[in-house]
Amino acid sequence: MLDLTGRAVLIFGGGEVGARKAAFFRHEADVTVISRSFAPAFDDLAVRRRRTDLAGMPDDDLERLVGDAFLVVAATPDAGLNDRIGRICRRRGVHFNNAAGEQGDVLIPSVIRGRRYLMAITTFGMSPAVPRYIRMRLEEEYGELDGMIELQGELRAMLKETEPSQEKRSAALWSILSDEEIWTALASDYADARRIAEERYLRA
């Protein structure tokens, strides 16, 4: 994982694949997509679009487009063009992801993103279906994860003020994580979940 806040991410290709890549990076990075046309999926994406026909473009012109990008994604349907972009990126020391062609030095994982967390899952390209499957299972099983993280943060701060033993603080927080009734309460009433946690694990 990299902090891409304010970093320039450049995506070559305005199709559905390019849109997925742009959606992945748009939360933190400064994203620009270069293509002669753009799929409808781009209509709702807050990214810059630059209309340029990449077909037959010489390496010098491609290199100028790469410019000072921090990370480049080649998402065109032309694997040969993608590989050329990748070679330019390697020469310039730019991080590179290739959607079709020779693998770059950046893998884009399947991501589960909440208000309080981000988890990334990858099989290093061997099975794209497995990360999606794991992501769906986690979303189904732990739909209240944001609430639990907030509860853990709140109670952890309270324990630091009232319990000097690190071992006992950790045990209490772990017990809260393992309590199914608290998870169930989080689905409907955060205050009730907090009450249960305090009564069971924070009061002597």
C-alpha positions in Angstrom: 0.0 0.0 0.0 1.2 3.5 -0.9 0.0 6.9 0.2 -1.1 8.3 -3.1 -2.5 11.6 -1.7 -1.9 14.2 -4.3 0.2 11.8 -6.5 -0.3 11.8 -10.3 -1.7 8.6 -11.6 -2.0 8.3 -15.3 -4.2 5.7 -17.0 -3.9 4.9 -20.7 -7.3 3.5 -22.0 -10.8 4.8 -21.6 -12.7 1.5 -21.8 -14.4 -0.5 -19.0 -11.0 -1.7 -17.7 -9.6 1.8 -17.6 -12.8 2.9 -15.7 -12.3 0.3 -13.0 -8.6 1.3 -12.6 -9.6 5.0 -12.4 -12.3 4.2 -9.8 -9.7 2.3 -7.7 -7.3 5.2 -7.5 -9.6 8.2 -7.5 -10.1 8.2 -3.7 -6.6 9.4 -3.0 -4.7 10.2 -6.2 -4.8 12.9 -8.9 -6.1 10.7 -11.8 -5.8 11.5 -15.5 -7.1 9.1 -18.2 -5.9 9.3 -21.7 -7.9 7.8 -24.6 -9.5 8.8 -27.9 -12.9 7.8 -26.4 -14.4 7.0 -22.9 -16.9 4.4 -21.8 -20.1 5.5 -20.1 -18.6 4.3 -16.7 -16.5 7.5 -16.7 -19.5 9.8 -16.6 -19.7 9.4 -12.8 -16.0 9.4 -12.1 -14.3 12.6 -10.8 -11.2 12.2 -12.9 -9.6 14.2 -15.7 -10.1 13.0 -19.2 -7.7 13.8 -22.0 -8.8 12.9 -25.5 -5.8 11.6 -27.5 -5.5 8.9 -30.2 -2.8 6.5 -28.9 -2.9 4.2 -32.0 0.5 4.3 -33.7 1.9 7.0 -31.4 5.7 6.9 -31.3 7.6 6.3 -28.1 8.8 9.9 -27.8 5.2 11.1 -27.7 4.2 8.4 -25.3 7.1 9.4 -23.0 6.0 13.0 -23.1 2.5 11.9 -22.0 4.0 9.8 -19.1 5.8 13.0 -18.0 6.3 13.1 -14.2 3.5 10.7 -13.3 4.1 8.7 -10.1 2.2 5.7 -11.3 1.0 4.7 -14.8 -1.6 2.1 -15.7 -1.8 0.7 -19.2 -5.4 -0.4 -19.8 -5.7 -0.3 -23.5 -6.9 -3.5 -25.4 -3.5 -3.4 -27.4 -1.0 -5.5 -25.4 1.8 -4.4 -27.6 1.0 -0.7 -26.8 0.7 -1.5 -23.1 4.2 -3.2 -23.2 5.7 -0.2 -24.9 4.3 2.1 -22.2 5.7 -0.3 -19.6 9.2 -0.1 -21.1 9.1 3.7 -21.0 8.0 3.6 -17.4 10.8 1.3 -16.4 13.4 3.6 -18.1 11.9 6.6 -16.3 11.6 4.8 -12.9 7.8 5.2 -12.9 5.6 2.6 -11.1 3.6 0.7 -13.7 0.6 -1.6 -13.8 -0.3 -3.5 -17.0 -3.9 -4.7 -17.5 -2.9 -6.8 -20.6 0.7 -7.6 -21.5 4.0 -7.9 -19.6 3.4 -7.6 -15.9 4.5 -4.3 -14.3 5.9 -3.7 -10.8 2.4 -2.8 -9.4 -0.4 -5.3 -8.7 -3.9 -3.8 -8.2 -5.7 -6.0 -5.6 -9.4 -6.5 -4.9 -10.3 -3.9 -2.2 -12.8 -3.8 0.6 -13.2 -0.2 1.7 -15.2 1.1 4.6 -15.3 4.4 6.5 -12.7 3.2 9.0 -10.7 0.5 7.1 -9.3 -0.7 3.8 -8.3 -4.3 3.1 -6.5 -5.5 -0.1 -6.6 -9.1 -1.4 -4.5 -10.5 -4.3 -3.5 -13.9 -5.6 -0.8 -12.2 -7.7 -2.7 -12.7 -10.9 -3.2 -16.4 -10.6 -7.0 -16.3 -9.8 -8.8 -13.0 -10.1 -12.0 -14.7 -9.0 -10.7 -15.7 -5.5 -10.1 -12.1 -4.2 -13.6 -11.2 -5.4 -15.0 -14.2 -3.6 -13.2 -13.4 -0.4 -14.3 -9.7 -0.7 -17.9 -10.7 -1.0 -17.8 -13.1 1.9 -16.2 -10.5 4.2 -18.8 -8.0 3.2 -21.5 -10.5 4.0 -20.1 -11.7 7.3 -18.7 -8.5 8.6 -21.1 -5.8 7.5 -20.8 -4.0 10.9 -17.0 -3.8 10.8 -17.0 0.0 10.7 -19.1 0.0 13.8 -16.8 -2.5 15.6 -13.7 -0.4 14.7 -15.3 2.7 16.1 -16.4 0.8 19.2 -12.9 -0.6 19.7 -11.3 2.8 19.3 -13.6 4.4 21.8 -13.3 1.6 24.4 -9.5 1.3 23.9 -9.2 5.0 24.9 -11.3 4.4 28.0 -9.3 1.4 29.0 -6.1 3.3 28.7 -7.4 5.7 31.4 -8.8 3.1 33.8 -6.7 -0.1 33.3 -2.9 0.0 33.8 -2.3 -3.5 32.6 -1.7 -3.8 28.8 -2.5 -7.5 29.0 -5.9 -6.9 30.6 -6.7 -4.2 28.1 -5.9 -6.5 25.2 -7.9 -9.3 26.7 -11.0 -7.0 27.1 -10.8 -5.7 23.6 -10.4 -9.2 22.2 -13.4 -10.4 24.2 -15.5 -7.6 22.7 -14.4 -8.7 19.2 -15.4 -12.2 19.9 -18.8 -11.4 21.4 -21.5 -12.3 18.8 -24.2 -10.3 20.8 -22.2 -7.1 20.4 -21.8 -7.7 16.6 -25.6 -8.3 16.4 -26.3 -5.1 18.4 -24.1 -3.0 16.1 -26.4 -3.8 13.2 -29.2 -1.8 14.8 -28.0 0.2 17.8 -24.5 1.4 18.4 -25.3 2.7 21.9 -26.7 -0.7 22.9 -23.6 -2.5 21.6 -21.5 -0.1 23.6 -23.6 -0.7 26.8 -23.2 -4.4 26.5 -19.4 -4.1 26.0 -19.0 -1.8 28.9 -21.1 -3.9 31.3 -19.4 -7.1 30.4 -15.8 -6.2 29.9 -15.0 -2.7 31.3 -16.6 -2.8 34.7 -14.9 -4.6 37.5 
